[in-house]
């Protein structure tokens, strides 16, 4: 059986300051890395920047994500360039900076994290009226992101927890897309069908028949999933990229289940690639 693609979560956030130039370049240098995963949202001027949390003062294992505070989308770009991520010399980069630093031999998963507001509709399958409304909310930011990505000649995959972001993407580009699943597998599959998405991204405990399915993670409980998302997605010709593996035991179990890609916090989890 083919091993799944290794996708570096925020540039392997377990070993480098996440979503920074340092993280993505180090991750791209590793032979096992098939794809990099990054998060984007706007600075105050609308410029797409690469950061996960909506607030600059988020916490990682007791350490502040940056040395600044406030919402990302209310912070001037010049101030973001002066931030320091997780106590290192790395700053919050623009998407354009990251794209320039990433070799085109490595694919890039751009997660559309936030269009610049707090009232997100995460993990929901929306009604037609709601879809149109949320598409318009996301459209200006998605247009900026797609424009920045236009210079990148490598493989691109856009993902989001928000249907509005996927709807906006389909209006402005024909790049590959994937809904991220939170706590509702049927909603994720419905969004994938609605926009003919190339992939779907469920959490690691949403794969039926695995030991991980009996563990609480993300929005899912310890109950066995009622839907076999792997079977349903593969039957429709969609890839299944699972988030987020933090050790090689999880990676092996997901690989044995037959997933197509695994978003990983650490390099070396694929024992087949690392020679363990």
C-alpha positions in Angstrom: 0.0 0.0 0.0 1.3 3.5 -0.9 2.2 5.6 2.1 0.2 8.8 2.6 1.6 12.2 1.7 3.3 14.0 4.6 1.8 17.5 5.1 3.9 19.8 7.4 1.4 21.4 9.8 2.2 25.1 10.0 5.7 24.0 8.8 6.0 21.2 11.5 4.9 23.3 14.4 6.4 20.8 16.9 10.0 21.7 15.9 9.9 25.2 14.6 8.0 28.5 15.2 4.8 27.9 13.5 3.7 29.6 10.2 7.0 31.4 9.9 9.5 31.6 7.0 12.0 29.6 9.1 9.4 26.8 9.7 8.3 26.5 6.0 11.8 26.6 4.6 13.1 24.0 7.0 10.1 21.8 6.4 10.4 22.1 2.6 14.1 21.0 2.8 13.0 17.6 4.1 12.7 14.9 1.5 9.6 13.4 3.2 7.6 16.7 3.0 5.1 16.5 0.1 3.1 19.6 1.1 3.2 22.5 3.5 0.1 23.6 5.4 -0.2 27.3 6.4 -3.0 29.6 7.8 -3.9 33.0 6.3 -5.9 35.9 7.5 -5.8 39.7 6.8 -3.7 42.4 8.4 -5.5 45.8 9.0 -4.8 46.8 5.4 -6.2 43.6 4.0 -2.8 42.1 3.1 -2.9 38.3 3.7 -0.5 37.3 6.5 0.4 33.8 7.7 -0.8 33.1 11.3 -3.2 30.7 12.9 -4.9 32.5 15.9 -7.2 35.5 15.4 -5.5 37.1 18.4 -1.7 37.7 18.5 -1.6 36.8 22.2 -2.7 33.2 21.8 -0.9 30.6 24.1 1.2 27.7 23.1 2.3 25.5 26.1 2.3 28.5 28.3 4.2 30.7 25.9 2.6 33.6 24.0 2.2 33.1 20.3 3.7 36.5 19.7 5.0 39.4 21.8 2.0 41.6 20.7 -1.7 41.6 21.4 -5.0 42.3 19.8 -6.8 40.9 16.7 -4.6 40.2 13.7 -7.0 42.0 11.3 -6.9 45.2 13.4 -3.1 45.3 13.5 -1.1 47.3 10.9 1.1 45.3 8.6 4.2 47.2 9.8 3.5 46.2 13.4 3.0 42.6 12.4 6.4 42.6 10.7 7.9 43.7 14.0 6.3 40.9 16.0 8.3 38.0 17.4 6.8 34.5 17.2 7.1 32.2 20.2 10.1 34.0 21.6 12.2 33.6 18.5 13.5 36.2 16.0 10.9 35.2 13.5 8.1 37.6 12.6 4.6 37.1 11.3 5.2 36.9 7.5 3.0 37.9 4.7 1.6 35.2 2.4 3.7 36.7 -0.4 6.9 36.3 1.7 6.1 32.7 2.3 5.3 32.0 -1.3 8.6 33.5 -2.4 10.5 31.3 0.1 8.8 28.0 -0.7 10.2 26.0 -3.6 7.7 25.1 -6.3 8.6 21.4 -5.9 6.6 21.3 -2.7 2.9 21.6 -2.7 1.1 24.2 -0.5 -2.1 23.9 1.5 -3.4 27.4 2.2 -6.0 27.3 4.9 -8.4 30.2 4.7 -8.6 30.8 8.4 -10.4 34.1 8.8 -11.6 37.0 6.5 -11.2 39.6 9.3 -14.1 39.1 11.7 -15.1 37.0 14.7 -18.6 35.8 13.6 -17.4 32.7 11.6 -19.7 29.8 10.7 -17.3 27.0 11.4 -18.1 23.4 10.2 -21.6 24.2 9.1 -23.4 23.3 5.9 -25.3 26.4 5.1 -28.7 27.2 3.5 -28.6 28.9 0.0 -29.3 32.3 1.5 -26.6 31.8 4.2 -24.2 30.6 1.5 -24.6 33.7 -0.6 -24.2 36.0 2.5 -21.1 34.2 3.8 -19.6 34.1 0.3 -19.7 37.9 0.1 -18.2 38.1 3.6 -15.2 36.1 2.4 -14.9 37.2 -1.2 -12.6 40.3 -0.8 -10.1 38.4 1.3 -10.1 35.3 -0.9 -9.5 37.5 -3.9 -6.4 38.9 -2.3 -5.2 35.5 -1.3 -5.7 34.0 -4.8 -4.0 37.1 -6.3 -0.9 36.6 -4.1 -0.9 32.9 -5.0 -0.9 33.6 -8.7 2.9 33.8 -8.8 3.3 30.4 -7.2 3.9 27.7 -9.8 3.7 24.7 -7.4 0.6 22.7 -6.6 -2.0 24.6 -4.5 -4.8 23.3 -2.3 -7.1 25.7 -0.4 -9.0 24.5 2.6 -11.3 26.0 5.2 -13.6 25.2 8.1 -16.0 27.8 6.6 -18.3 27.0 3.7 -18.3 30.7 2.8 -14.6 30.6 2.1 -15.0 27.6 -0.2 -17.9 29.3 -2.0 -15.8 32.4 -2.5 -12.9 30.4 -3.8 -15.0 28.6 -6.4 -16.2 32.0 -7.6 -12.7 33.4 -8.3 -10.4 30.4 -9.0 -10.4 26.8 -10.1 -7.7 25.6 -7.7 -8.2 22.5 -5.6 -10.3 22.9 -2.5 -11.1 20.9 0.6 -13.5 21.5 3.5 -12.0 21.0 6.9 -14.3 19.0 9.2 -15.0 20.1 12.8 -17.7 18.0 14.5 -20.0 17.1 11.6 -18.9 14.6 9.0 -22.1 14.8 7.0 -21.7 18.6 6.7 -18.1 18.2 5.5 -19.1 15.6 2.9 -22.1 17.8 1.8 -19.8 20.8 1.3 -17.4 18.7 -0.6 -20.2 17.5 -2.9 -21.7 20.9 -3.3 -18.5 22.5 -4.6 -17.0 19.3 -6.2 -14.0 19.6 -3.9 -10.9 17.6 -4.7 -10.4 16.6 -1.0 -11.8 16.6 2.5 -9.9 17.1 5.7 -11.3 15.3 8.8 -9.7 15.2 12.2 -7.6 12.1 13.1 -10.4 10.5 15.3 -13.0 10.7 12.5 -11.7 7.7 10.6 -14.0 4.7 11.3 -12.5 1.4 12.4 -9.3 2.9 13.9 -8.2 3.0 17.5 -8.0 6.8 17.2 -11.8 6.8 16.6 -12.2 5.9 20.3 -10.4 9.0 21.5 -11.8 12.5 22.1 -10.2 15.1 19.8 -11.2 18.3 18.1 -15.0 18.4 17.9 -15.5 14.6 18.1 -16.2 12.5 21.2 -15.1 8.9 21.9 -18.0 7.4 20.0 -17.3 5.5 16.8 -18.1 7.7 13.8 -21.5 6.9 12.2 -20.2 7.8 8.8 -17.2 6.2 7.0 -15.8 9.4 5.6 -12.9 7.5 4.0 -15.2 5.2 2.1 -17.6 8.0 1.1 -14.9 10.4 -0.1 -12.9 7.7 -2.0 -16.1 6.6 -3.7 -16.6 10.1 -5.0 -13.0 10.4 -6.1 -11.9 12.7 -3.3 -8.7 12.6 -1.3 -8.8 12.3 2.5 -6.1 14.3 4.3 -6.3 13.9 8.1 -5.3 16.4 10.8 -3.2 16.3 13.0 -0.7 13.5 13.8 1.6 14.2 16.7 3.4 10.8 16.9 4.4 7.9 14.7 1.8 5.5 16.2 -1.0 7.8 15.1 0.7 8.2 11.7 1.0 4.4 11.2 -2.6 3.8 12.2 -3.9 6.4 9.8 -1.6 5.2 7.0 -2.9 1.6 7.5 -6.5 2.8 7.2 -5.7 4.1 3.8 -5.8 7.9 4.1 -4.2 9.9 1.3 -2.4 12.5 3.4 -1.5 13.2 7.0 -1.0 16.6 8.4 1.8 16.2 11.0 3.3 18.4 13.7 6.6 16.7 13.5 8.9 15.4 10.8 10.0 11.8 10.8 6.6 10.3 11.7 6.4 8.3 8.5 8.6 5.4 9.4 8.7 4.3 5.8 10.3 7.6 4.8 12.5 8.1 7.8 14.0 4.6 7.7 13.0 3.7 11.3 
